[in-house]
């Protein structure tokens, strides 16, 4: 995930069968909840909203106070089988649906999403502790993503190859190359962007003729049900084309990703993805598995701009982003850079509002107790080994339940876990190095390689550093970010496989098929 924000408030355009004023009557909430109970939600399988035969409801806990904000169904293996069977049948017809009709569905779903943006944003706020403004921004951004995917998808072209381009061959073979659907795509989005990173999977899969079985994240489950399931349902989605199931990943995760009817898996998450990748069969996988995104500040950088970007990059959404600044390397001989840069960083961090998402705070509680405990353990390991705590100012780690106050540490060394392990929280580790080569070496020692950022006013140096960094994307004079959504997004090493971004995701959801026409004789275009 990232902090690329949708700042506009555009309303639906183009094809639409859903009006904003209809949202209160046929809203995403009323569509998907259990018997009018807006705290309990059903599974969406085969175009029907249904309770699980397990009889179990799973609580969705608020990161703010651990209270139960929603309940979702605990799907059984037989219900997952039902979802795959429905998806397989629906895909057979959907694959024969014209591109413009597929695009129409995506645009209608985007319209429903906009019409219900406030309701969806409230769910995101409740489930993952995002301030309402950021949650609504994510909702509108996802609607725009679906629109863009529809437009890009209708312009995917095939190719014609002729045999005579290969040495010694005659022009007597014509090869028609086209992209065809994979089949049933398993989509597994994460908690931190539960709608946008669901839409970025579901949209391209549908546009290229696939059907979807989506496992909603345990934290963010209702967002998946209302933001994807109900939006596509209200948009007139064919039965079985989109299915959304809920349940604990430890209970049903492997069963879904390794299902015999699964033809592809698109997954965003942490190290769990390594397990998923090892378990799937011979099917395509698209994965983004986190990052330890280094930020390198050189001696000639615009330090004011760098400081602002570092604060935003490290602490936006409490650092719970795959593209957060996870490690800061300052290149300097003595302290000529840090003596100017760090006061500006600390001042920026101290201006951040810490508190509840309902008070529009900048830093809000992390997702759960387990995450909070891991973040604290990484900080403790660093301070026990000699790291200096610059913030909080009293040198003490500050925690109130799942709310962790921004922490800035200097003097990070290679024997500390924070140097290489992803903290996924409001913690900024810093170290000084003598040369850019040393910064690059330390950054590349991480098993992760999602993004990196470099601050310098020397474009030649920027390009050299970028070439040396083992990262899927290198940002020059800007914080790491996944977006805009049509930019390619990929990780090196354990950070992922394949690329995301609208065009690249469309390609990832297809496979190449060739049809070769063998002519009885050579055939060339006639001269003029």
N, C-alpha and C positions, 0 to 999 in steps of 0.2 A: 504494500500500500504506500501512499504518499500524501502530500499535502497540496497537490495541484487543485486549486479551487475553482468552482464554477461561480462566477460573479454576476452573471446576468440573470434576468428573470423572464426569459422568453416563454411565450405561451405556444400551444400547439399550432402547427401549420401543416398543410398538405392533407393527406388522407386521414380521416378521423371519423369514428362512429360513436365516440364518447365525448360528452361535453362536460366542462368543469362543474356545471350546476347539477349534473347527475351523480357526482361523487358521493353526496350524502345519502343517496338512495341505494345505489349499487356500489358501495365503497369497497376497497380492498379488505377492510376490516370485517364488514358484515358478510362478505363473500366467503371468508376463510375460517372464521371463528366457530366455536362449538355452540350451537343452539343459542346464538345471540350473546354468548358470554365472551366479551372482548379480552378476557384473560386466558382463554383456552383455545387452542388451534388444532385443526385437523391436518391429516395428510392430504396431498393432492396427487391422485393416481388415476390414470385413465380418464381424465376429465371430470372426476368426481372428488368431492371433499368428504373424507370419511375418517372415522375413528379407527384406531388400531385394534385388532382382535386380541392384542396382548393385555388390554385393559389398563396399561400403565401410562401414566402421564409423567413427563420429565420436567422439573422446574427450570426456568430460566432466571438466573439470579442477577440482581442489579449489582454492578461493580461498586456503586456508591455505598450501599449499606448491607449487601448480601441478602436483601429481602427478595421474596419471590415476586417477580413482576409479570411473568407469563408461565403457561404450561403448554408443552407440546407432546405429541404422541410418540411413544417408543415403538417404532416400526419393527415388525417381525421379518424374518427371512422370507416367509411366504408372501408378504406384502411387497417386499423388494422384488421378488420374482414376478409378481403381478405388474409392478411398475415397468420392468424390463420387457415383459410380454406386450404390454400396451404400447410401449415406445417402439418396439420392433414393428408391430403392425402399422402404427401411424406413420413410421418412416417410409414404408413402402409406397404409400400414397403421396407423402410430402416430397419425396424425391422426384415425383412426376409433376410437381406444382411449378408453374412458371416463376422465374426469378422475380418478376414484378409483383406477383401475388405473395411471395415470401416477404418481399420488402414491405408490402402493405401491412402484413401482420406486425412486423417490427415497429412500423410507424404508429400503428394503432396502440400497441403496448406502450410505446413512449408517451402517447397522448394520455393514456390512463394513468401512467406514472406521474405525469405533471399535474393532472387533475386531482390526484390523491397525495401530492407531495407533502403536505403538512402532516397527514396521518402517518405516512411512511417515515417521515423524519422523526416523529414522536416515538415510533417504535425503535428506530436506530438509537435515539437518545436513551431510551429506557434500557435497551439491551447492552450497549457497548459504551455508554457514558460519553457520547459526543455531544458538545453543545448543539442546540437546535439549529443554529445558523449553518454549522458545518454539516450536520445531518441532512438538512434540506439541500445544501450545495451538492452533496453526494447524490441525492435523488435526481436533481435536475441534470447533473452531469451525466448520469446513467441514461436518462431519457435522450440526451443529445448523442450519447454513444450509440444507442440503438438506431437513431436516425442516420448517423454517419455510416454505420455498418450496412444499413439498407442501401444507401447510395453507393457505397464502395462495392457492395456485393453484386449489384446489377451490372457493374462494369468489369467484372472478372472475365478475361478473355482466354480462349484457347489459342492454339498455335498450329501452323502448317509447316512441316519440314519436308524438304525434297532430298532424295538420295544422292544427287550429284554434288552436294556440298562436301562429301567425303571423298578423299583422293581415290581415283580409279573407278568410282561408281558412275553408272549411267543414270539419267533422269527417268527412271521407270518405276519409282516407288514414291508414294505420297503418304506421309505419316500425319494423321490428325491427332493432335495432343489435346486432351481436355482434363479438367479437374472434376472428379466425381465424389459424392459423399462417402463418408466412412461408415455410417450406420447409426448405431446408438452411442451417443457420447455421454460419458460420466463426468459431471461437473462438480468439483468440490471447492467452493470458495472459503476464505478465512473470515475470522470475526472482525478484523479491523476495518475492512471496507466491505461489509457483508452484502451490499447491494451493487456497488460499482464493479467489484471483482466477480460477482455472479453474472451481471449483465455482459461483462467483457468475455464471458465464456459462452453463455446461452445464445446471445445475439449472433456471433459468427457461426456457431454450430447450426442454428436454424437456417440462417441465410444460405448456407452451402448444402442444404438438403438433408441434414441430420435430424434426429430426434434426441431428446435429453432426459436423463435421469439425474437429478441434482440432489446431492446430500447437503442440506443446509448446515452451516456451522452450529455447534452446540450453543455457543454464545453468539447470537445473531440468527437463531433459527426462525423466529417469527418474521424477521426482515426478509428472509428467503421465501417464506410462505406468502406474505402479502406483497412484497416488492417484485417477485418473479411469478410465483404461482397465480396469485389473484389478478395481477396486471395482465398476464397473458390470457387468463381465463376470461376476463371481462372484455378483452380485445377480440374474442372469437376464435381463440386457438383451437385447432382440431383436437378431439379427444385423444389423449395418450401421447401427444407430441411433446409436451412438457410435463414432467412429473417431478414433484418435490417431496422428498421424504426426510424425516427427522429421526434422531436417535443418537445414542452415544457412539462416537467413533470407535471406541474400544470394543463395542459389541457388534456393530454392523459395517464398520469401515472397510475391512478386508473383504467382506462378502460382496460389497458393492463394487469396489475397484477391481476385484478378481472375478467378477461374475462372467459366466460363460457367454452371455449375450452382449457384453460390453465390447465395443469396437474401437474405443479410444478413451483416454482419461486426460482431463485437464484439471490441474490441481494447483492451488496456491496455499502455502502454509510453511511450517518450519521443517525441522529435521525429520518429522514424520514422513515427509515426502520421499526420503531415501528408502524407507521401508516400503512405501507404496510402489516406488519404481522397481524395486527388486521383486515384488510380488506379482506384477502384472504379466500377462502373457505377451505373445508377439503382436502387440497392438501399439499404435502411436501414442506417445505421452507428451503432454505439454506441462511443464512444471516451473514454478517459481518458489524457491525454498528459503528466502531470507537473505540477509546480507550483513556484512560487518563493514559498512560503507566508510572508507577513509576520506578525510578531508585534509588536503595538503595546502598549507599557506606558505608561500615563498617570500623572500625578503622584499621584493618589489611590488607586492600585492597592494591593492586598494584596501587598507585594513578596516576602514569604516564599513565599506560594503561587505567585506568578508565577515566581520563581526555580526552584522545584521543577518546575513544568510546562515551563519553557524547557529545562532540562537533559534531561528525559525526551523532550520533543518534538524536540530537535535531535540527540540522540545514540542514541536507541533504534534497534536494528539498524544501528548505525554510520551513521545518517542516510540510509540507503538506502531511503527511503520517500517516496512522492509527497506525503505529508502531514507531512513533517518541518518543523520550524521552520527556514526557509532564510534569514531576514533579520530581525534584531531592531531595532526602532525605539524609542528611549527618548525620551519627551517631557519636556523639562526646560528651565529657563532657564539654569542653570549646570550643576552636576553633582549637584544635590540628590537626584536619583533614582538615577543610575548609581553614586554613591558608596555607596549602600546596597545596590542590586540586584546590581551586578557582583561584589562579594566573595562573596555567597551563591551566585551562578551558578558562579563559579570554584571555590568549595569543593565544590559538588555535582559538577562535572565531574571534579575531582581524585579524588573518591571512586570513580569508575567503574573497574571492573576491565577492563584492556586485555589482550587475548591471544587464545587459541584458543577456538573454540566448544566444543571437547571439555573445556575447563576451566571451562565455564559463565561465560565472560567477558561483560561488558556491551558492550564495543566489540571487534568481531572483524574479520578481514580483509574488505576490500571485494571485489566479485565477481571482478575480474580486473585484469591489469596496465594495460589501456587505461583503465579507470575510475580507477585509482590515479593514473595519469599526468595525466589531465584535472583531477582534484581538486587535485593539486599545482600544476598550471599556473595555476589560478585563484587559489590562495593566493599564489603567486609574483608574479603580476600585481598583486595588491593590495598586497603588501609593497613591491614596487618603486615603487609610486605613493604610498607614504606611510602605509599602514595599520600599526597597531601590533599586534604579536603578544602577546597576554596569556597564552596557553598554546599550546605548552609554555612553561614558565617561563623557559627560557634563550633564548627568542626564535627558536629554530630549528625548522623543520618536521621532525617525526620520523616516519620511515618504516622499516619492516622488511618488505621484500617488498610484499605487498598489505595489510599491517597498517599503518594510518595512525592515529597517536595523535591524540586529540581536540585540535582547534585552535580557539582563540577569537581573533578579530580585532576591534579597535575602529577607529574613524576611517574607516569605509568611505564612499567618495564615489562620485558618479554616473559618474565616468570609469573606475571599476574594474569588471571583468567580474562580480565577485562580487555587485554590487548587483542585477543582473538575471538572470544566468545560473544555472541550477540546478546546484548542486554535487554533490548525491546522494552525500554522504559525511559524515564526522564533523567538520564545519567549521561554526562559528557566527560569522557576520559581524554586526557591531553598528555602529550609528551613532546619534548624538543629534540630535534636531530640536527646534525651539522650540515648535511647535504640532502638534496632532493633524491639522490640515488639511495641513501639510507632510508628515507621515508618510503620510497617505492618498494624497497626490499622488505621492510617490515609489513607494509600493506599487503604485499603479495604472499607473505607467509601464512596468511589466513586461508583456511579451507574454503572460504566463501569469496565470491567475486561478482556481486550484483552491480553496484554502482560505486563511483568515486567522484570526488570533486577536487578541483585544483584552482587556487586563487593566485593569479600572476598577471602582470600587465605585459609580459613578454610572450607574444604569440608563438614564437619559435620554441621557447621552453615549454609552453603549454602542450604543444603537439608532441614533443619528445616524451614528456611525462605521460601523456595520454597513451602513446604507443606502448610504453613500458608497463602500464598498469594492467593487471589481469582482472578486468571488470567488463561487464556487458555494456555499460554506458559510463562515459566520463563526462561530467559537467564542468565546463570551464567558466569560472567566475559566477557560479550559482550553486545552490544547494542541490543534493540529490532529489530527484522527483520522478514519479511515474506519470508522465503526461506531458502535453495533451495526449489524449487516448489514441491518436493516430500515429504517434511516434513508436518506433520499435522498442520493446522492453524485454531484456533477456539477461540471464546470468551465466557466468563462467563457473567452472569447477562445481562445488556442491550447491551453488545458488540456483541451478535449474537446467532445464533442457528445452530447446525450441524457443521461439520468440513469440511475444504477445504484441499488442498494438493491432489496430483494426485489420489492416491488409495482411499482416503476418499471421494473425489468428485465423482469418478466412482461409489462408493457405494451409495452416496447420490442421484445419478441420476437413481437409480433402486429401485425396490421393490421385496420382497421375494415372490416366488410362490412355493407351495409344491404340489407334486403329490404322492399320497399314493397308493401303490400296495398291495392289501389284498390277501394273499396267502391262499389256501384252507387248508393248514396244516403247521406245523412248518418246517422251513428249516434252516439248519446250514451248515457251510462249512465242507467239508469232512476232516477227519484227515489224516495225512500223513502215 
